[in-house]
Amino acid sequence: MRVRGTRHAARGTMDIPTSKDVIKFLNERFAARGLPYRLEHLAVLPYVNPMWLANWDAPQLADAPERDVIEEELREARWRFPQILDEY
């Protein structure tokens, strides 16, 4: 589900992805790699980062032993979804 954003003269209405979009994406990627992890929530900052760095993190995965694979998937998700809204 996407939340409708504000109107911008040059771009029209912007679709802003939500935490549910990122959770769905990452859970599908983890399943495709055969990893047993499934996210339930993300830590989302309450503001948009002006440098377009990701405004979210997945602390639920901090202690997972497959750090290399998980970091690779998190990098891809942060590239696709750098700024999100918290939908919980």
C-alpha positions in Angstrom: 0.0 0.0 0.0 1.3 3.5 -0.8 0.3 6.7 0.9 -0.5 9.7 -1.2 2.0 12.5 -0.7 1.7 16.2 -1.2 1.3 18.0 -4.5 4.4 19.3 -6.1 4.1 21.7 -9.1 6.8 19.8 -11.1 6.0 16.3 -10.2 2.3 16.1 -9.4 1.2 13.8 -6.6 4.1 11.7 -5.2 3.6 8.1 -4.0 5.7 7.5 -0.8 6.4 3.9 0.1 5.6 2.8 3.6 7.2 0.5 6.1 4.8 -2.3 5.0 6.2 -2.0 1.4 9.8 -2.5 2.7 8.8 -5.3 5.0 7.1 -7.1 2.1 10.1 -6.6 -0.2 12.6 -7.9 2.4 10.6 -10.8 3.5 10.2 -11.9 -0.1 14.0 -11.6 -0.7 14.8 -13.5 2.5 12.4 -16.3 1.5 14.0 -16.4 -2.0 17.4 -16.9 -0.4 16.1 -19.5 2.0 16.7 -17.4 5.1 14.5 -18.1 8.1 14.0 -14.4 9.0 10.7 -12.5 8.5 10.4 -8.9 9.6 7.5 -7.7 11.6 8.4 -4.0 11.9 11.0 -1.4 11.0 12.4 1.5 13.0 11.4 4.6 11.0 12.6 8.1 11.7 9.8 10.6 12.0 11.3 12.9 9.3 12.6 12.8 5.8 16.4 12.9 5.6 17.5 15.9 3.4 20.5 13.9 2.0 18.1 11.1 0.8 19.8 8.6 3.1 17.4 5.9 4.4 15.2 7.0 7.2 14.6 3.5 8.4 16.5 0.5 9.9 15.7 -3.2 10.7 17.0 -3.7 14.3 15.1 -7.0 14.5 18.0 -8.4 12.3 20.9 -7.0 14.3 21.8 -10.4 15.9 21.3 -12.6 12.9 24.4 -14.7 12.0 24.1 -14.3 8.2 25.2 -10.6 8.3 26.7 -10.5 4.8 23.6 -11.8 3.1 21.3 -9.7 5.2 23.4 -6.5 4.7 23.3 -7.1 0.9 19.5 -7.3 1.0 19.2 -4.2 3.3 21.4 -2.2 0.9 19.2 -3.1 -2.0 16.1 -2.2 0.0 17.6 1.1 1.1 18.4 1.9 -2.6 14.8 1.1 -3.7 13.1 2.6 -0.6 15.3 5.4 0.8 12.5 7.4 2.4 9.4 5.7 3.8 6.5 6.5 6.0 5.7 4.4 9.1 2.5 2.6 8.6 2.0 0.9 12.0 
